[in-house]
Amino acid sequence: MLESALSLIQKYDALQKKLYDAEWLSHEDYAKLSKEISKLKEWYEIAVSYRDAMQGYEEAKHMMANAEDEEMIMLAKEEYKVLDEQIPLLEESLKIALLPKDPNDDKNVFIEIRPAAWGNESSLFSQEILRSYMMYSQAKWWKTEIVDQQDNDSWWIKLAIIRVSWDSVYSLMKYESGVHRVQRIPETESQWRVHTSTVTVAIMPEVDDVDFHFDAKEVEMDTFAASSAGGQNANKNQTWVRLRHIPSGIIVTIADSKSQMQNKEKAFVILKSKLYQAEIDKQHAEQKDLRWSQIWTGDRSEKIRTYNFPQDRVTDHRIKESRSNIAWILNGDLEDILNKLIIADQTAKLSSL
């Protein structure tokens, strides 16, 4: 472990030296290098603390065995005891620092929310999930943009796509991908029976051409006019854009903007992220038996959380933990849940090493 700590320190120092000698770096490379150093800083400090603790530990042992002065021996014993308690904690932190990182963790995300089972109730809950993510993002000072929102005849969501951008958004939001189940009595239910409906959430990292590229010739594009809830054309211009990636069959429809060009640009960006996510899903499926952790699979068909309104209980099925106060969670209070998922993920990975 000491060798790993020294390697991490050496890497950080080398990056710092490269940054100080950065006259030849472009502005873009300089920014990228600064960002990498910033990410490593916390783990570098842990590695330095571990290195110093190990050195102090060995020095205290040597002094206890060789010192002739009783006072020096007592001081060495006290130092030895303190470091003996600190080192295992620093080791655990260092192990987490050395775990392989998800290459997408520092990316922005697209969040796609779709109602699934049980019609209007599912659409209504989709709106509540969307609001929860928007409020959580606002509390984190993340930048949000509703890329597309399509409503059904009751003016409730049948599709919502939002872009969330800031540093390392994907590292947190990826745990929200999957099926969210709600149990409650719908307002339209005359018999006061509890109904179960579901909403699917897909978290997709935003990618650029460096990360992923596809052939635009493999994409078929259709345009058509926007329609009102009653089915009548509300806009005679062909502003809606639908892209179909022929090899995969993936379809993206964007109707958010009144400009066909803007909708086309948004659609291609989202299609790229969908294709990239499909490639990730394929890799995960192939490596399922080799995966370190099942806390986060990224599978949008996996039931991850249940919101039980009659009992005011939210249960996350991956960490098997329930909590009360649904209203707080739907108002964006997701920090504690997401942090516990990260800890559970790291713990599972460490135990499998």
VENJO-V213725 format. One record per residue. PHI is phi in degrees with one decimal (NA if undefined). OMEGA is omega as a letter, one per 30 degrees, with the letter a starting at -180 (* if undefined). NEAR is the number of other ideal C-beta (glycine too) atoms within 8 Angstrom. Layout:
# VENJO-V213725
[[PHI & OMEGA & NEAR] [PHI & OMEGA & NEAR]]
This chain:
# VENJO-V213725
[[NA & l & 8] [-63.2 & l & 8] [-62.3 & l & 6] [-66.3 & l & 9] [-63.6 & l & 14] [-64.9 & l & 10] [-65.2 & l & 8] [-65.5 & l & 15] [-62.3 & a & 12] [-63.3 & l & 8] [-63.8 & a & 9] [-63.8 & l & 13] [-62.3 & l & 8] [-65.8 & l & 8] [-66.9 & l & 12] [-62.4 & l & 9] [-62.7 & l & 8] [-63.7 & a & 9] [-69.1 & a & 11] [-68.2 & l & 6] [-99.7 & a & 6] [-95.9 & l & 10] [-61.4 & a & 4] [-87.3 & a & 3] [-80.6 & l & 8] [-73.0 & l & 5] [-59.9 & a & 6] [-64.9 & l & 6] [-67.0 & l & 9] [-63.3 & l & 11] [-64.8 & l & 8] [-65.3 & l & 8] [-66.2 & l & 13] [-61.2 & l & 9] [-66.0 & l & 9] [-63.7 & l & 9] [-64.1 & l & 12] [-60.5 & l & 7] [-67.0 & a & 8] [-80.0 & a & 12] [-58.1 & a & 9] [-60.2 & a & 8] [-71.8 & l & 11] [-60.9 & a & 11] [-63.9 & l & 8] [-66.1 & l & 12] [-62.4 & l & 15] [-64.3 & l & 10] [-62.2 & l & 9] [-66.7 & l & 16] [-58.7 & a & 12] [-65.0 & l & 8] [-65.5 & l & 12] [-66.0 & l & 11] [-64.9 & l & 8] [-63.0 & l & 10] [-63.6 & l & 12] [-67.8 & l & 8] [-65.0 & l & 8] [-65.0 & l & 13] [-61.8 & a & 10] [-63.3 & a & 8] [-67.5 & l & 12] [-61.2 & a & 11] [-85.7 & a & 6] [-120.0 & a & 6] [-68.3 & l & 9] [-101.6 & a & 4] [-80.6 & a & 6] [-62.2 & a & 5] [-64.6 & l & 6] [-65.4 & l & 10] [-65.1 & l & 11] [-64.0 & l & 8] [-62.6 & l & 9] [-64.6 & l & 13] [-65.2 & l & 10] [-65.7 & l & 8] [-63.1 & a & 10] [-60.9 & a & 12] [-65.0 & l & 8] [-62.7 & a & 8] [-69.1 & l & 12] [-62.8 & l & 8] [-85.0 & a & 8] [-76.1 & a & 9] [-59.7 & l & 12] [-60.7 & l & 7] [-68.2 & l & 8] [-65.8 & l & 12] [-62.2 & l & 10] [-62.3 & l & 9] [-62.9 & a & 10] [-68.9 & l & 16] [-61.2 & l & 11] [-63.1 & l & 9] [-62.1 & a & 11] [-91.6 & l & 8] [-63.5 & l & 9] [-57.9 & a & 2] [-92.8 & l & 5] [-66.8 & a & 7] [-63.9 & a & 4] [-97.4 & a & 9] [-58.3 & a & 10] [-89.9 & a & 9] [-88.6 & l & 10] [-72.1 & a & 11] [-134.4 & l & 14] [-106.9 & l & 14] [-110.1 & l & 15] [-108.8 & a & 10] [-117.4 & a & 15] [-132.7 & l & 11] [-66.6 & a & 13] [-117.7 & a & 10] [-82.2 & l & 6] [80.6 & l & 10] [40.6 & a & 7] [-61.8 & l & 11] [-62.8 & l & 12] [-66.7 & l & 15] [-64.0 & l & 14] [-63.5 & l & 9] [-69.8 & l & 14] [-58.8 & l & 16] [-63.9 & a & 11] [-70.0 & l & 9] [-65.0 & l & 13] [-58.7 & a & 12] [-62.6 & l & 11] [-60.4 & l & 13] [-67.2 & l & 16] [-65.3 & a & 11] [-71.9 & l & 10] [-63.4 & l & 12] [-62.2 & l & 12] [-63.0 & l & 10] [-65.1 & l & 8] [-88.0 & a & 7] [64.9 & l & 5] [-79.7 & l & 10] [-92.7 & a & 7] [-121.8 & l & 12] [-146.4 & l & 7] [-77.9 & a & 9] [-75.1 & l & 11] [-157.6 & l & 13] [-142.8 & a & 9] [-118.1 & a & 9] [-108.6 & l & 9] [-88.6 & a & 10] [-64.5 & l & 5] [-94.3 & a & 7] [64.6 & l & 6] [-106.9 & a & 12] [-64.9 & l & 14] [-113.3 & l & 10] [-165.2 & l & 11] [-139.7 & l & 14] [-127.9 & l & 13] [-122.7 & l & 14] [-105.4 & l & 12] [-120.4 & a & 15] [-127.5 & l & 10] [174.3 & a & 10] [-78.3 & l & 4] [61.8 & l & 8] [-63.6 & a & 13] [-61.3 & a & 15] [-60.3 & l & 10] [-97.8 & a & 9] [-72.5 & a & 13] [-59.9 & a & 14] [-74.2 & l & 12] [-89.3 & a & 12] [-73.9 & l & 12] [146.2 & a & 13] [-96.8 & l & 13] [-105.4 & a & 14] [-107.4 & l & 11] [-120.0 & l & 14] [-122.5 & l & 11] [-165.7 & l & 11] [-92.6 & l & 10] [-64.4 & l & 8] [-61.9 & a & 4] [-88.4 & a & 5] [-83.4 & a & 9] [-80.8 & a & 4] [-93.3 & l & 4] [58.3 & l & 5] [-92.4 & l & 6] [-78.3 & l & 7] [-110.6 & l & 11] [-112.4 & l & 9] [-131.6 & a & 14] [-134.8 & l & 14] [-132.4 & l & 15] [-102.1 & l & 12] [-121.1 & l & 14] [-116.7 & l & 10] [-105.7 & a & 13] [-121.9 & l & 13] [-67.1 & l & 12] [-77.8 & a & 12] [-124.0 & l & 9] [-118.8 & a & 6] [-65.1 & l & 5] [-68.7 & a & 3] [-76.1 & a & 6] [-157.5 & a & 10] [-137.5 & l & 4] [-134.7 & a & 10] [-84.5 & a & 6] [-61.8 & l & 6] [-67.9 & l & 4] [-88.2 & a & 8] [-111.0 & l & 13] [-102.2 & a & 6] [-117.0 & l & 9] [-120.6 & l & 7] [-125.7 & l & 9] [-155.8 & a & 6] [-81.0 & l & 11] [-65.6 & l & 9] [-123.0 & l & 7] [-81.5 & a & 8] [-62.1 & a & 7] [-84.3 & l & 5] [94.7 & l & 5] [-86.8 & l & 6] [-64.3 & l & 8] [-95.6 & a & 7] [-150.1 & a & 8] [-74.5 & l & 4] [-79.2 & a & 7] [-83.1 & a & 7] [-93.4 & l & 14] [-70.2 & a & 12] [-126.6 & l & 14] [-124.7 & l & 13] [-109.0 & l & 13] [-127.3 & l & 11] [-82.4 & a & 13] [-59.8 & a & 8] [-62.1 & a & 5] [-99.2 & a & 7] [80.7 & a & 7] [-68.9 & a & 10] [-119.2 & l & 8] [-127.7 & l & 10] [-120.0 & l & 12] [-122.8 & a & 15] [-133.6 & a & 10] [-70.1 & a & 10] [-97.5 & l & 8] [-82.9 & l & 5] [-105.7 & l & 7] [-61.5 & a & 10] [-62.1 & l & 6] [-64.6 & l & 9] [-64.0 & l & 15] [-64.3 & l & 11] [-62.1 & l & 8] [-62.2 & a & 13] [-62.3 & l & 14] [-67.2 & l & 11] [-63.7 & a & 9] [-69.7 & l & 15] [-59.6 & l & 14] [-60.6 & l & 11] [-66.6 & l & 13] [-64.6 & l & 11] [-66.9 & l & 13] [-63.9 & l & 13] [-64.1 & l & 12] [-62.1 & l & 10] [-66.8 & l & 9] [-62.1 & l & 10] [-59.0 & l & 10] [-63.4 & l & 8] [-64.8 & l & 8] [-63.2 & l & 12] [-64.0 & a & 7] [-69.5 & a & 6] [-105.8 & a & 8] [-54.0 & a & 7] [-71.3 & a & 4] [-99.3 & a & 4] [-68.4 & a & 9] [-73.2 & a & 6] [-138.9 & l & 9] [-106.6 & l & 7] [-60.9 & l & 10] [-124.9 & l & 11] [-107.7 & a & 7] [77.5 & a & 11] [-79.6 & a & 9] [-73.2 & l & 10] [-92.2 & a & 6] [-83.8 & l & 8] [-74.6 & a & 9] [-106.9 & a & 12] [-151.7 & l & 11] [-122.8 & l & 11] [-108.2 & a & 14] [-100.4 & a & 12] [-71.2 & a & 10] [-57.5 & a & 8] [-101.6 & a & 5] [46.9 & a & 8] [-135.9 & l & 9] [-114.0 & a & 13] [-118.4 & l & 10] [-95.3 & a & 13] [-74.4 & a & 8] [-76.8 & l & 10] [-104.6 & l & 8] [52.1 & a & 6] [-130.2 & l & 7] [-117.4 & l & 7] [-147.6 & a & 9] [-96.7 & l & 7] [69.9 & l & 8] [-58.0 & a & 12] [-58.1 & l & 6] [-63.4 & a & 7] [-65.9 & l & 14] [-74.1 & l & 11] [-95.7 & l & 9] [98.5 & a & 14] [-84.0 & a & 9] [-106.2 & a & 10] [-56.7 & a & 8] [-65.2 & l & 8] [-61.8 & a & 11] [-66.6 & l & 12] [-63.7 & l & 8] [-68.6 & l & 11] [-66.6 & l & 14] [-62.6 & l & 11] [-62.2 & l & 8] [-63.0 & l & 11] [-63.7 & l & 12] [-64.2 & l & 10] [-62.7 & l & 8] [-63.6 & l & 12] [-67.0 & a & 11] [-64.8 & a & 11] [-69.6 & a & 6] [-92.2 & l & 7] [-70.4 & * & 6]]
